[in-house]
Amino acid sequence: MKTLSLEAAETIGLQAVAWLAANDELFPVFTGSTGASEADFRSSLQDPVFQASVLDFLMMDDAWVIAFCDMQNIPYDRIMQARAVLPGGGQVHWT
Protein backbone atom coordinates (compact mmCIF):
# COMPACT_ATOMS: atom_id res chain seq x y z
CA MET A 1 0.00 0.00 0.00
CA LYS A 2 1.43 3.34 -1.06
CA THR A 3 1.61 5.98 1.67
CA LEU A 4 -0.16 9.24 0.93
CA SER A 5 1.74 12.51 1.10
CA LEU A 6 0.76 14.96 3.82
CA GLU A 7 -0.63 17.26 1.13
CA ALA A 8 -2.81 14.46 -0.30
CA ALA A 9 -4.00 13.52 3.20
CA GLU A 10 -4.87 17.14 3.98
CA THR A 11 -6.79 17.38 0.70
CA ILE A 12 -8.87 14.35 1.67
CA GLY A 13 -9.32 15.81 5.15
CA LEU A 14 -10.55 19.09 3.71
CA GLN A 15 -12.89 17.24 1.34
CA ALA A 16 -14.28 15.33 4.33
CA VAL A 17 -14.81 18.56 6.27
CA ALA A 18 -16.65 20.13 3.31
CA TRP A 19 -18.73 16.98 2.77
CA LEU A 20 -19.69 16.84 6.44
CA ALA A 21 -20.60 20.54 6.54
CA ALA A 22 -22.95 20.03 3.58
CA ASN A 23 -24.61 16.95 5.11
CA ASP A 24 -27.73 18.24 6.87
CA GLU A 25 -28.32 14.96 8.70
CA LEU A 26 -24.77 14.15 9.81
CA PHE A 27 -23.40 17.61 10.59
CA PRO A 28 -25.57 18.04 13.73
CA VAL A 29 -24.50 14.57 14.88
CA PHE A 30 -20.85 15.64 14.60
CA THR A 31 -21.34 18.95 16.39
CA GLY A 32 -23.47 17.30 19.06
CA SER A 33 -20.96 14.53 19.72
CA THR A 34 -17.88 16.76 19.70
CA GLY A 35 -19.29 19.90 21.29
CA ALA A 36 -17.92 21.93 18.38
CA SER A 37 -19.99 24.93 17.35
CA GLU A 38 -20.51 25.96 13.75
CA ALA A 39 -18.04 28.81 14.37
CA ASP A 40 -15.46 26.31 15.70
CA PHE A 41 -16.06 24.19 12.64
CA ARG A 42 -15.53 27.11 10.23
CA SER A 43 -12.42 28.37 12.02
CA SER A 44 -10.78 24.93 12.00
CA LEU A 45 -11.23 23.99 8.33
CA GLN A 46 -7.52 24.18 7.47
CA ASP A 47 -6.32 22.56 10.72
CA PRO A 48 -4.93 19.04 10.02
CA VAL A 49 -5.78 17.97 13.58
CA PHE A 50 -9.40 18.99 13.03
CA GLN A 51 -9.44 17.27 9.63
CA ALA A 52 -8.17 14.13 11.36
CA SER A 53 -11.00 14.33 13.90
CA VAL A 54 -13.53 14.55 11.05
CA LEU A 55 -11.98 11.45 9.42
CA ASP A 56 -12.10 9.66 12.79
CA PHE A 57 -15.79 10.55 13.04
CA LEU A 58 -16.57 9.35 9.51
CA MET A 59 -14.78 6.05 10.11
CA MET A 60 -17.20 5.27 12.94
CA ASP A 61 -19.79 4.10 10.40
CA ASP A 62 -19.20 2.19 7.17
CA ALA A 63 -22.21 3.88 5.58
CA TRP A 64 -20.62 7.30 6.17
CA VAL A 65 -17.33 6.12 4.66
CA ILE A 66 -19.12 4.74 1.62
CA ALA A 67 -21.22 7.88 1.13
CA PHE A 68 -18.19 10.19 1.38
CA CYS A 69 -15.93 8.06 -0.81
CA ASP A 70 -18.61 7.55 -3.44
CA MET A 71 -19.23 11.31 -3.57
CA GLN A 72 -15.48 12.02 -3.92
CA ASN A 73 -14.90 9.04 -6.22
CA ILE A 74 -12.06 7.69 -4.07
CA PRO A 75 -11.35 4.14 -2.82
CA TYR A 76 -12.93 3.30 0.54
CA ASP A 77 -9.58 2.65 2.23
CA ARG A 78 -8.27 6.11 1.30
CA ILE A 79 -9.83 7.63 4.43
CA MET A 80 -7.81 5.31 6.65
CA GLN A 81 -4.67 6.05 4.64
CA ALA A 82 -5.22 9.80 4.99
CA ARG A 83 -5.95 9.44 8.70
CA ALA A 84 -2.68 7.57 9.22
CA VAL A 85 -0.72 10.48 7.73
CA LEU A 86 -2.50 13.30 9.59
CA PRO A 87 -1.47 14.26 13.16
CA GLY A 88 -2.18 11.55 15.72
CA GLY A 89 -2.71 8.89 13.08
CA GLY A 90 0.43 6.84 13.61
CA GLN A 91 0.21 3.22 14.64
CA VAL A 92 0.23 2.68 18.39
CA HIS A 93 2.60 -0.06 19.50
CA TRP A 94 1.66 -1.46 22.90
CA THR A 95 4.64 -3.76 23.27
C-alpha positions in Angstrom: 0.0 0.0 0.0 1.4 3.3 -1.1 1.6 6.0 1.7 -0.2 9.2 0.9 1.7 12.5 1.1 0.8 15.0 3.8 -0.6 17.3 1.1 -2.8 14.5 -0.3 -4.0 13.5 3.2 -4.9 17.1 4.0 -6.8 17.4 0.7 -8.9 14.4 1.7 -9.3 15.8 5.1 -10.5 19.1 3.7 -12.9 17.2 1.3 -14.3 15.3 4.3 -14.8 18.6 6.3 -16.7 20.1 3.3 -18.7 17.0 2.8 -19.7 16.8 6.4 -20.6 20.5 6.5 -23.0 20.0 3.6 -24.6 17.0 5.1 -27.7 18.2 6.9 -28.3 15.0 8.7 -24.8 14.2 9.8 -23.4 17.6 10.6 -25.6 18.0 13.7 -24.5 14.6 14.9 -20.8 15.6 14.6 -21.3 19.0 16.4 -23.5 17.3 19.1 -21.0 14.5 19.7 -17.9 16.8 19.7 -19.3 19.9 21.3 -17.9 21.9 18.4 -20.0 24.9 17.4 -20.5 26.0 13.7 -18.0 28.8 14.4 -15.5 26.3 15.7 -16.1 24.2 12.6 -15.5 27.1 10.2 -12.4 28.4 12.0 -10.8 24.9 12.0 -11.2 24.0 8.3 -7.5 24.2 7.5 -6.3 22.6 10.7 -4.9 19.0 10.0 -5.8 18.0 13.6 -9.4 19.0 13.0 -9.4 17.3 9.6 -8.2 14.1 11.4 -11.0 14.3 13.9 -13.5 14.5 11.0 -12.0 11.5 9.4 -12.1 9.7 12.8 -15.8 10.6 13.0 -16.6 9.4 9.5 -14.8 6.1 10.1 -17.2 5.3 12.9 -19.8 4.1 10.4 -19.2 2.2 7.2 -22.2 3.9 5.6 -20.6 7.3 6.2 -17.3 6.1 4.7 -19.1 4.7 1.6 -21.2 7.9 1.1 -18.2 10.2 1.4 -15.9 8.1 -0.8 -18.6 7.5 -3.4 -19.2 11.3 -3.6 -15.5 12.0 -3.9 -14.9 9.0 -6.2 -12.1 7.7 -4.1 -11.3 4.1 -2.8 -12.9 3.3 0.5 -9.6 2.7 2.2 -8.3 6.1 1.3 -9.8 7.6 4.4 -7.8 5.3 6.6 -4.7 6.0 4.6 -5.2 9.8 5.0 -5.9 9.4 8.7 -2.7 7.6 9.2 -0.7 10.5 7.7 -2.5 13.3 9.6 -1.5 14.3 13.2 -2.2 11.5 15.7 -2.7 8.9 13.1 0.4 6.8 13.6 0.2 3.2 14.6 0.2 2.7 18.4 2.6 -0.1 19.5 1.7 -1.5 22.9 4.6 -3.8 23.3 
